[in-house]
Amino acid sequence: MNHKTLKLKARYTGFKDKKGKKIYEYDIVRFYDFYVGDFINKKIIFNKGSFIIDMGDDAYFLNDGFAKEMEIIGNFFKDSKLLIKNCK
């Protein structure tokens, strides 16, 4: 399965990252989390009618302002290792 095939199956969120790239479900995004005090990598998922940033036990709702602060760095199916690496 290649990335183009995955994009056809993943839903477009309606938002773009800070570089103008369309954000899809299962993309891995990097952004500064003020609670953590550092940059983190997280996965975009669709849950209960909304696109959210999967934070494990918690979640952030994806919105236009937040999307413009993040950068897509990969896709969960190809780059899941990005979720466990140290982000510094």
C-alpha positions in Angstrom: 0.0 0.0 0.0 1.5 3.4 -0.9 0.8 6.8 0.5 -1.5 7.8 -2.4 -3.7 4.8 -1.7 -3.8 5.8 2.0 -4.9 9.4 1.2 -7.8 8.1 -0.8 -9.0 6.1 2.2 -8.2 8.8 4.8 -10.6 11.7 5.2 -9.5 15.3 4.5 -10.1 17.3 7.6 -10.8 20.6 5.8 -7.7 22.2 7.4 -4.2 22.9 6.2 -0.9 23.0 8.2 1.4 26.0 8.5 3.0 25.2 5.1 -0.4 25.0 3.4 -0.4 21.2 3.1 -3.8 19.5 3.5 -4.2 17.6 6.8 -5.8 14.1 6.5 -7.0 11.7 9.1 -4.0 9.5 10.3 -1.4 12.2 9.5 1.2 12.7 12.1 1.6 16.4 13.0 4.3 18.2 15.0 3.4 21.2 17.2 4.3 23.1 20.3 2.3 21.9 23.3 2.3 24.6 26.0 1.3 22.0 28.7 4.4 19.9 27.9 6.6 22.9 27.2 8.1 21.3 24.0 7.3 20.2 20.5 5.4 16.9 20.3 4.3 14.6 17.5 0.7 13.3 17.5 -1.8 11.6 15.2 -5.0 13.1 13.7 -8.0 10.9 14.1 -11.8 11.1 13.6 -13.8 10.4 16.7 -17.4 11.1 17.6 -18.0 13.4 14.6 -14.9 15.5 14.9 -11.3 15.5 13.8 -9.1 15.5 16.9 -5.4 15.3 17.8 -5.0 12.0 19.7 -3.3 12.7 23.0 -3.8 9.3 24.5 -6.2 9.8 27.5 -7.0 13.3 26.2 -7.6 15.0 22.9 -7.4 18.5 21.3 -10.1 19.4 18.8 -8.6 20.3 15.4 -9.5 23.8 14.3 -8.1 26.3 11.8 -6.1 28.3 14.2 -4.5 25.2 15.7 -3.9 23.6 12.3 -1.9 26.7 11.1 0.5 26.2 14.0 1.3 22.5 13.2 3.3 20.8 10.5 2.6 17.4 8.9 5.7 15.2 9.3 4.3 11.9 8.2 1.5 9.4 8.1 0.6 6.9 10.8 0.7 3.9 8.4 4.2 4.7 7.0 5.8 6.6 9.9 4.3 5.4 13.2 7.8 5.4 14.7 7.6 9.3 14.7 5.0 9.0 17.5 7.5 7.3 19.9 10.7 9.3 19.1 12.0 12.1 21.2 10.9 15.3 19.5 13.7 17.6 20.6 
